[in-house]
């Protein structure tokens, strides 16, 4: 009978193929104050992992052992690094290794060691053909997973996978227009994409953001996006008529939108229009009370 509880796999100490290895138990000193009560299977696997670390063994059984350690503790960066070195030393099938990572990522999508490891394998493989679809599956689990977005940016930029990126962004914004991670990705594409960011492109993106703002006027993300693309184009807010038109459009609808007022405030400051600045600050203090002191400061600073 296994000493491994409900796990059907025997402990490493019970496996004949590991009989030649002397396990190295964790050494907490002679009188540990609060030793960690590791599960038996993890303590056993780690004892054998320490042993192979000491001998620098690279073998198929080491890959199986590291898979066990990683399965029990996905954040074990030493096990990931040792596995990577072993995979490369054995010239293992890197596509199969990507399958291993995918299975781990589905259960642990926010474990950064998994993403770092996958990047190392793809970098060595030189083939990112499956990566965007992989990231899309991970974003379906959590569309704000910053590990997934960071990895996606590396893949897209390194391998030039720009085609379809804005299409995916549109799809994700259609699903959740408030997803700030997707807005950030759209700006990243504008800033880093292969095409120069022109004044015409700025106008197109302002129109795009305005359409999304109409869906949720109090959503801060597209307003911030507009600020970013105007700066990216080397312009100022006050010099772009479409922005003033967007902000004033809510007045015609008798809607008070603090983000629109804040943008009008910045335009007034750019024009050095002190009177308008103070008037808008008073409006913001009333309609955005959580930042009332900040708006009072802005009014004072404009004097």
N, C-alpha and C positions, 0 to 999 in steps of 0.2 A: 504493500500500500504506500502511496506517495505521502511524503511529509508536506506536500504543497497544498493542503487544504482542499478547496473545491476544484483547483486546477488539476486537470487530468495529466498534465505533463509532469514527469518526475523532476525532483530537484537535481541540479547539476552534480551534487555530491553523490547521487544515486545512478548516474549515467556512466556506463563502462567506457564510452569514448572520451570521457574526461578523467579517467582514473590516473592518468599520468601527470595530472596537474595538482599541485598542492595549493589549496585555497588560501587566500590571505584575508582573514577576518578584519573588520574595522577595528582600529586601535584607538580607543577613547581614553587610554591611560589607566593606571591601576585603580583609581577611585573616581570614576565619572560621576558628576553631580546629577545630571539629568540626561542620561543616555536616551537616544531616540529609539523607540520601540518599532523598528522596521518590521514589516511583514516577513515571514520566513522565506518566501520565494525571492523577494528583493534582496534580503541579506545574503542569501545563498548565491544569487547571480552576481552580486557585487563582489563577493569574496573571490569568485573565479575571474571576474573582470580585472580586479587588482592584480591577480596572478599573471594574467596575460600581458598586462601593462608592464610588469616587471621584466618580462622576457621579450617584449616587443614582437610577439607572435602575430603573423599575418596568415590567416587561413580561412577556409569556408566555415569552420566551426566558430571562428571569431565573429564572422558576420552574423551567424545565428545567435551568438551570445549577446552581441551589441543590440540586435533586434529585440531580444528579451529585455535587456536593461532599458532601452528606449521605450519599449511598450509599457513598462512599469513606471518609468519616469521620463516623459517626453522632453523635459527641460534639461536633461543631463548632457551638457555641452561637451564634456570630455568623451562620453560615449559616441556622440555624433562625430566628433573630430577623429576619433580613432577608427570609426567605421569608414569615414571618408578616406583616410589614409590607406586602410586595408582594401577598400574597393579599388583604388587606383593602383595599389601594389599588385593586386591579383588580376588587373585588367578585366574586371567584372563587367557584365552587361549593364551599361549605364541606363538604357531604356527600362530595364527591369528595376533598376534602382529608383527611377522616377515613379514607377508604380508603387514601390514601397513607400515613398514619400507621400504620394496621393492618399494612400490608405491612412497614414498617420495624420495627415492634414485634415481629413474629414472629421476626425475625432478631436483634433487639437488645432483649430484654425488660427488661434492667436499665439501659438508657441513660436517665438522668433527663431529658435534654433532650427526648426523645420524649414523655414523660409530661407535662412542663410545656407543650409545644407543643399536645398534644391538649387539655389543660385550657383553654388560651387559645382554641382553636377552638370547643370545646363551649360555653364561656362566651359567646362572641360569637353562636353559633348559637342558644343558648337551648333546645336540644333534647338531652336526655340519654337518650332512649328506647333507644338501642342500647348504652349504656355498660356496664351491669352484665353483659350477655352478653359484651361485649368483654373486660372484666376477667376473667370466668370462663375465657375461652379463654387468657388470659395466665397465670392461676393454674394451669391444666392443664399449662402448660410448667414452671412453678416455683411451687408453692403457698406459698412463703415469700418471694416477691418483694415487698420492702417498698415499692417504688415503686408497684406495683399496689394494695397495700392502702391506702397513703396516698391514692392517686387515688380509690379506691373510696369512702373515707370522705368525701372532698370531694363526690363525685357524689351519694351517698346523702343527705348532710345538706343540700346546696344545693337539690336537686330533690325532696326528700321521698320518696325511693325506699325506704322502710322495709319495705314489703310483700315478703315472700320473703327478707329478709336472714337471718333466723335459720334459714330452711330451707336456704339455701346453707351457712351455718355448720355445721349438723347434717350435711349431706352431706360436707363436707370433713373434719369430725372423724370421721365414720364411716370415711373413707378413711385417715386418719392421726390417731389420738387424741393423738399427741405433738406435733402441729403447734402450737407456741406462738403463731404468727401468727394462727391461727384463734381460739384462746382469747382473744387480745388483741382480736380483732374482736368476739367475743361480748360481752366486757366493755364495749367501746366502744358497742355497741348499747344495752346496759342503761343506760349513763351518759348517752347523748346522744339516745336514742329519744324519740318523742313522748309515750310513757306515763310517768307518774311511777313511780319505783322504790319500790314498797311493801314492807312486811314480808312480805306474802304472796308477792310476786315473789321476794324473797330466799329464802324457804323452797323455792320451786319450783326456783330455780337451784342451791341446795345439793343438792337431790335429783337434779337433772340431773348435776351434777358428780360426785356419789357414784356414779352409774351408770357414768360414764366412768372414775372411779378404779378401779372393780372390774375394768375391762378391763386396766389397767396401773397397779397401786398405786404403783410407784416413779416414775411420771411426774410431775414436779414441777408442770407447767402447771395442772392442775385444782385442785391444792392452793393454788396462788397465786391462782387465780381465786376460790376460796372466800373467801380473805382480803380480796380486793378488793370482792366484793359485800357482805360483812358490813360493811366500812367504808363502802361506798356507802349502805347502809341506816341508817347512824348507830349501829350496834350494836358490841358487842365479842364476841370469840370465846366467852368464858366464859358469856355470856348466851344463847347459842344451843344448846339441848340436842342438836339434831340433829348438831352438829359433834362433840360428845363421843361421841355414839353411833357416829358414823362412825369415829372414831379407835380406840375400844375394840373395835370389831367385828373388828379384825385380831388382837387379843389372843386372842379366842375361836377364831381359826383358827390359833393358834400362829405367826403371821407377824410379823416385825419389819419395820416400814415406817418408815424415818427421817423421812419427811415427816409421818406421823401423830404420831410422837413430838415433832417440832418444834412441831406445832400444840398438842399437849398441854402442852408446855413454856410456850408463850406464854399458854395459858389459866391455868396455874399462876401465872405471873408477874402476870397480871391480878388473880388472887385474892390475890396477895401470900403465896402458900404456899411458903415458902422450902424446907422439907423436901422437898416433892414436886419443886420446881424442881431441886434438887441431884441427886435420884435420877434424874430424866429426863436431866439433863446427863451423868451417868455412863453411862447407857445409850446416849446419842447418841455419846459419845466412843468407845464400843466398836463400835457398828454403823455409824458414819459417820466412820471414822478420818481421812479427808482433811481434815475440819474439827475434829479433836479439840481443837486449841488454842483454837478459837473457842468450843466447848462448855465448855471449862475456864474460859474468860473469863466466859461467861454464868453459870456456877456461882458464881464469885467475885463477880461484880457483884450477884448476888441476896442475898449475905450481909448 
